[in-house]
Amino acid sequence: MAGPAPGHRRMTQPRAKMDDPKKTAKTFKRLLALILKRYKVHMIFVLLCIFVSVLASVQGTLFIRTLFDDYISPLVAQAQAGRQADFTPLLFAILRVAVFYLLGGAAAYAQSRIMIYVTQGTMRDLRNDIFRHMESLPIKYFDTHAHGDIMSVYTNDVDTLRQMISQSMTQVFNSAITIAASLASMFALSVPLTVVTLGMVAVMLFVSKTLAGKSGKYFVAQQTDLGKTNGYVEEMMKGQKVVKVFNHEKKSVEEFNALNDQLFHSSYNANMFANIIMPVNGQLGNVSYVLCAIAGGALAVTCGSIPILGLSLGTLMSFLTFNKNFTQPISQVSQQFNSIVMALAGAERIFALLDEKSEEDNGYVTLVNAEYRNGKLCETDKRTGLWAWKHTHQATGEVEYKPLRGDLVMDDVDFGYTDDKIVLHHIDIYAKPGQKIAFVGSTGAGKTTITNLINRFYDIQDGKIRYDGININKIKKADLRRSLGVVLQETNLFSDTIMENIRYGRLDATDEEVIEAAKLANADSFIRQLPDGYNTVIKADGGSLSQGQRQMLAIARAAVADPPALILDEATSSIDTRTEKMVQESMDKLMKDRTTFVIAHRLSTVKNSDCIIVLEHGRIIERGTHDQLLAQKGKYYQLYTGNVRPRVAGASPRN
């Protein structure tokens, strides 16, 4: 039982639902709060830059009326009257407008540069937050979620925020200020034409809302389908050998095509509706422009001298420009809706991961280096090879030091990956310091699950686990795990040198200590035959090494950690018989004076164990030494000899 129980399947990140306006608003507020928390000053400068840029544009548009009514018309009249035209006032007016435009351009450039920093900084910070939080999550989370889907959060979901922050958010702010400034200017120029414009804007908003509502749900589906597709690709890449061995290529392609088609349809529908928003609103904006031009021309001709209704030629031209400035931002904002919805869907998945409950650790007993002073056990900063539990009593504050001996007791333990399905029943184990305890049994009997409970990768439903007389719930998880060296059946190597991969067991280990650990694991000889020896860089999880070599590196990693207790989960399962004999002697040295828990299918490796525990369907059915279990002629006898014989009368399954 190395993983979750049957039915405890891996899941993808939960599908974000953006159809709830309150939830959408909450997600946006949370994202905005996250940005402002770290880049508040930057965003204030951005708003100031947008304000300056918009004012520069507005004053340029208003200048059109002044240009025609106060400069061009008088100059034309002077020329028609035969008088000498004076262009000096016009030149100064144009220079003044040019200065404003230059300021607006500089502000727009500054805004762009600042938003690049804010965008990339936010993405960096989010990835840091996600990774930091991911490292605090319990093993259960990774057992129940597809790894490729989790990777999609780092890549696709975080990347969706890039366009929203760098373009959409600034576009919304810019458009809001532009619309407000343009609306105020239009009311000042002509109330009737402003009413016509607002009527067309109402139509544009209705169309945008309708189309955006249709595309929004598909953008949410697109992000989830993308995560599923990435998760499937990751699984197929990792299991490519299995795919080829069992000729599963055709089936894999069919399953991928189904997921990819699902992604295609959600993406197609999302973009189909989103991409027609801009053209439709653009045409409605043109209709608004034409209506205002017709109505404005009529008012200029028929009501030129009537207050409020009358328009000059310069006023009409200025208003028509404002009409474009007013409707165009609405079209631009509606066009940005797709990236906003995608980003909020991605943000929802990001926050879902960040909201996952971290691994609980209420322990207060810590593991410290210790030494004896005047016959009394004391804490020290030096590495002495002697470990002690530092127990600060909660009631009195008194500090007690207890030597780490490796005495472990599991008392009537029940465990299930879910509360409604118990997979371990009434487990009683007594491991004395320095003993070698072996677990044997059929696949799925519960051997690895027990070691996962000792590590507190999972917490038990009932019973007690005591380590040196201390309930392990009181021991800080990091210190508990530091006291237990683990060699897993599946070896994980990292993209680094062999030296650093072994040093992973203890980061402050010297090169000499690493080499000694490799010798202990019998790995030194093959390492020195590699092109760069201990400095050889491992890639692709050590794919260029044999399974046995990878396993020996894992054993060396545990050896350099020099732990007080060991858990060996099929540690020699991938090593051939000849190599196993070479490694077994080193393993015996490693296990000397250490409490060791061994899981093995090869029963020859556990013959010399102090106690062999036989598991079946999550229950202990036999226990004893090798000779005692053979004498019982029960399950262990069957596993060891391959013979099926009836149990000796009177033999007890639990001693």
Secondary structure by P-SEA (a helix, b strand, c coil): ccccccccccccccccccccaaaaaaaaaaaaaaaaaccaaaaaaaaaaaaaaaaaaaaaaaaccccccccaaaaaaaaaacccccaaaaaaaaaaaaaaaaaaaaaaaaaaaaaaaaaaaaaaaaaaaaaaaaaaccccccccccaaaaaaaacaaaaaaccccccaaaaaaaaaaaaaaaaaaaaaccaaaaaaaaaaaaaaaaaaaaaaaaaaaaaaaaaaaaaaaaaaaaaaaaaaaaaaaacaaaaaaaaaaaaaaaaaaaaaaaaaaaaaaaaaaaaaaaaaaaaaaaaaaaaaacccccccccccaaaaaaaaaaaaaaaaaaaaaaaaaaaaaaaaaaaaaaaaaaacccccccccbbbbbbbbcccbbbbbcccccbbbbbcccccccbbbbbcccccccccbbbbbcccccccccbbbbbbcccbbbbbbbcccccaaaaaaaaaccccccbbbbbccccccccccaaaaaaaccccccbbbbccccaaaaaacccccccaaaaaaaaaaacaaaaaaacccccccccccccccccaaaaaaaaaaaaaaacccbbbbccccccccaaaaaaaaaaaaaaacccbbbbbbccccccccccbbbbbccccccccccaaaaaaaccaaaaaaccccccccccccccc
